[in-house]
Amino acid sequence: MNARHADGEEADAPIFDAAAFRLDRNEADLIESARRFGARVLAPRAARHDRDATFPLQTFRDMHPEGLLAICVPKADGGLGASYRTYCLAAAELGRYCGATALSWNMHVCSTLWTGALADDLMMTVEERAEHNERRQLHYKRIVGDGAIYSQPFSEGGAAAAGTIAFGTEAKPVDGGFLVSGKKIFASLSGAADYYGVLCTERGEGEGASRRNTLYLAIPANAQGVSVVGDWDPLGMRGTVSRTLLMKDVFVPEDEMLMPRGVYFRAATSWPHMFLTLSPTYVGLAQAAYDFTVAYLRGELPGTPPVKRRMYPTKQIAVAEMRVMLEQTKALWFQAVSEARANPTKEQVLRAYAAQFTVMENANALAAKAIRTCGGQAMLKNLALERIYRDSRCGSLMLPWTAELCLDRIGREALYESGETDD
Ligand SMILES: Cc1cc2nc3c(=O)[nH]c(=O)nc-3n(C[C@H](O)[C@H](O)[C@H](O)COP(=O)(O)OP(=O)(O)OC[C@H]3O[C@@H](n4cnc5c(N)ncnc54)[C@H](O)[C@@H]3O)c2cc1C
């Protein structure tokens, strides 16, 4: 389970071994630095942020000099230039040490991944491309230079975050920008982010609301009319501090557009793997549940007496079943994140839904099985397992690809070709 690094330091083995999964050197190095950061910085802080439901702001400050806030900012703009897959593998490594920090980091990083490598892969006119490349530099400079933190509050409690109707949060075009009003629920990083990357519907006087007119705007946290309300005391992922964000006639300058008009809708419809980016955290949690179980049964878990429980056949079978489930989860997910691209085939999209469903359901199933197998003492709050169990419960609830919606889409799209009906 453990690996010895070139510098002699003992550490967890990577979730995806570089040679076995044919990762290139640069990819493997980035992932390794994320894993080391996770073990060194996230792991010792995770229990406190979970207990107090506080945001790990210092951890985000510590990510800045490591380059982790800019992992997906293109190299030309001062970032590490990680690809979609490299980011996913690095995020899984953070997820095994603190689910809430990894999930929050995902919200931040996606603001740069979607505007970076993903946008580079989208069809844009020459004018749109020039506008986008100029505007995104503003955001990248803040992140690379000042360590600015971005978040992604999309959810509104209705069908918009599921991608079926236009967002209720509206942007009224005015001189030099927009006036934004609306409400976002589950706004992870609320109160901690410097910019809220909000999806809203641009709607001029007398116009109807359309998903095609979705705008993706960075709203400064300190802008007039922005407030964070409500408390945050959930079952799991407590360190995300996902309170409610209110916006009332907030003036947002046009330069704060994270994508040109119409491009978010294009991304959502032609680059569906963008919604698979919540899953890496939960791959990490799945690995963490398995690692905990092996260490615990071997009597090697730090903080517990050296009591071995591995000699019981029932425990051995349980670990074998967990290993099978973990390998299945990793294999399907690795394939899905490796084939993410613009305009994927129908097979690739179905596989992406299947990967999301599998990761989110299996992470929690593995954590539940870990508790049953390790036994009563293993679920005490001084150990990480019960937090892994609670955090992993949240994955299948996350829109737009909840477990229910994944099944819904796989079933429908497997049985109907585009445009087919039974009439
Ligand atoms: C820890 C945590 C952190 C989160 N952080 C963020 C964040 O940073 N940003 C963010 O945007 N969201 C975030 N979320 C929210 C998450 O993505 C969901 O939006 C939220 O869990 C939905 O809750 P709900 O009770 O409204 O869901 P549900 O009621 O299950 O669904 C919401 C709505 O979607 C529609 N819907 C559901 N199923 C279907 C279907 N089959 N077909 C069509 N429409 C359907 C319905 O209209 C429904 O009212 C977070 C959630 C958690 C648990």
The ligand as an SDF file (V2000), in Angstrom:
LIG
                    3D

 53 58  0  0  0  0  0  0  0  0999 V2000
  -21.9060   19.1570   -0.0150 C   0  0  0  0  0  0  0  0  0  0  0  0
  -22.5870   19.7820   -1.1660 C   0  0  0  0  0  0  0  0  0  0  0  0
  -21.9690   20.8370   -1.8220 C   0  0  0  0  0  0  0  0  0  0  0  0
  -22.5830   21.4420   -2.8990 C   0  0  0  0  0  0  0  0  0  0  0  0
  -21.9670   22.4860   -3.5350 N   0  0  0  0  0  0  0  0  0  0  0  0
  -22.5390   23.0650   -4.5910 C   0  0  0  0  0  0  0  0  0  0  0  0
  -21.9240   24.1640   -5.2620 C   0  0  0  0  0  0  0  0  0  0  0  0
  -20.8360   24.6210   -4.9130 O   0  0  0  0  0  0  0  0  0  0  0  0
  -22.5650   24.7000   -6.3310 N   0  0  0  0  0  0  0  0  0  0  0  0
  -23.7470   24.2330   -6.7500 C   0  0  0  0  0  0  0  0  0  0  0  0
  -24.2550   24.7520   -7.7310 O   0  0  0  0  0  0  0  0  0  0  0  0
  -24.3790   23.2240   -6.1280 N   0  0  0  0  0  0  0  0  0  0  0  0
  -23.8000   22.6330   -5.0690 C   0  0  0  0  0  0  0  0  0  0  0  0
  -24.4460   21.6010   -4.4260 N   0  0  0  0  0  0  0  0  0  0  0  0
  -25.8430   21.3120   -4.7800 C   0  0  0  0  0  0  0  0  0  0  0  0
  -26.0970   20.0740   -5.5590 C   0  0  0  0  0  0  0  0  0  0  0  0
  -25.4120   20.0380   -6.7760 O   0  0  0  0  0  0  0  0  0  0  0  0
  -27.6020   19.9690   -5.8160 C   0  0  0  0  0  0  0  0  0  0  0  0
  -28.0320   21.1040   -6.5000 O   0  0  0  0  0  0  0  0  0  0  0  0
  -28.4000   19.8610   -4.5870 C   0  0  0  0  0  0  0  0  0  0  0  0
  -27.9290   18.7840   -3.8250 O   0  0  0  0  0  0  0  0  0  0  0  0
  -29.8460   19.6530   -5.0160 C   0  0  0  0  0  0  0  0  0  0  0  0
  -30.6610   19.5970   -3.8850 O   0  0  0  0  0  0  0  0  0  0  0  0
  -32.2480   19.5230   -4.0780 P   0  0  0  0  0  0  0  0  0  0  0  0
  -32.8420   19.0280   -2.7940 O   0  0  0  0  0  0  0  0  0  0  0  0
  -32.7300   20.8220   -4.6140 O   0  0  0  0  0  0  0  0  0  0  0  0
  -32.3040   18.3860   -5.1750 O   0  0  0  0  0  0  0  0  0  0  0  0
  -33.4290   17.6210   -5.9130 P   0  0  0  0  0  0  0  0  0  0  0  0
  -34.7820   17.9700   -5.4010 O   0  0  0  0  0  0  0  0  0  0  0  0
  -33.0380   16.2010   -5.9350 O   0  0  0  0  0  0  0  0  0  0  0  0
  -33.2700   18.1720   -7.3540 O   0  0  0  0  0  0  0  0  0  0  0  0
  -33.3040   19.5640   -7.6480 C   0  0  0  0  0  0  0  0  0  0  0  0
  -34.2540   19.8590   -8.7680 C   0  0  0  0  0  0  0  0  0  0  0  0
  -33.7530   19.3070   -9.9770 O   0  0  0  0  0  0  0  0  0  0  0  0
  -34.8100   18.8190  -10.7380 C   0  0  0  0  0  0  0  0  0  0  0  0
  -34.6770   17.3870  -11.0090 N   0  0  0  0  0  0  0  0  0  0  0  0
  -34.3240   16.4160  -10.1270 C   0  0  0  0  0  0  0  0  0  0  0  0
  -34.3860   15.2320  -10.7320 N   0  0  0  0  0  0  0  0  0  0  0  0
  -34.7660   15.4730  -12.0070 C   0  0  0  0  0  0  0  0  0  0  0  0
  -35.0150   14.6390  -13.1170 C   0  0  0  0  0  0  0  0  0  0  0  0
  -34.9100   13.3070  -13.0210 N   0  0  0  0  0  0  0  0  0  0  0  0
  -35.3560   15.2230  -14.2820 N   0  0  0  0  0  0  0  0  0  0  0  0
  -35.4850   16.5590  -14.3760 C   0  0  0  0  0  0  0  0  0  0  0  0
  -35.2870   17.3880  -13.3590 N   0  0  0  0  0  0  0  0  0  0  0  0
  -34.9280   16.8410  -12.1850 C   0  0  0  0  0  0  0  0  0  0  0  0
  -36.0680   19.0430   -9.9630 C   0  0  0  0  0  0  0  0  0  0  0  0
  -36.7480   20.1430  -10.4370 O   0  0  0  0  0  0  0  0  0  0  0  0
  -35.6190   19.2840   -8.5600 C   0  0  0  0  0  0  0  0  0  0  0  0
  -36.4570   20.1580   -7.8660 O   0  0  0  0  0  0  0  0  0  0  0  0
  -23.8510   20.9760   -3.3470 C   0  0  0  0  0  0  0  0  0  0  0  0
  -24.4640   19.9030   -2.6960 C   0  0  0  0  0  0  0  0  0  0  0  0
  -23.8510   19.2950   -1.6240 C   0  0  0  0  0  0  0  0  0  0  0  0
  -24.5350   18.1440   -0.9640 C   0  0  0  0  0  0  0  0  0  0  0  0
  1  2  1  0
  2  3  1  0
  2 52  2  0
  3  4  2  0
  4  5  1  0
  4 50  1  0
  5  6  2  0
  6  7  1  0
  6 13  1  0
  7  8  2  0
  7  9  1  0
  9 10  1  0
 10 11  2  0
 10 12  1  0
 12 13  2  0
 13 14  1  0
 14 15  1  0
 14 50  1  0
 15 16  1  0
 16 17  1  0
 16 18  1  0
 18 19  1  0
 18 20  1  0
 20 21  1  0
 20 22  1  0
 22 23  1  0
 23 24  1  0
 24 25  2  0
 24 26  1  0
 24 27  1  0
 27 28  1  0
 28 29  2  0
 28 30  1  0
 28 31  1  0
 31 32  1  0
 32 33  1  0
 33 34  1  0
 33 48  1  0
 34 35  1  0
 35 36  1  0
 35 46  1  0
 36 37  1  0
 36 45  1  0
 37 38  2  0
 38 39  1  0
 39 40  1  0
 39 45  2  0
 40 41  1  0
 40 42  2  0
 42 43  1  0
 43 44  2  0
 44 45  1  0
 46 47  1  0
 46 48  1  0
 48 49  1  0
 50 51  2  0
 51 52  1  0
 52 53  1  0
M  END
$$$$
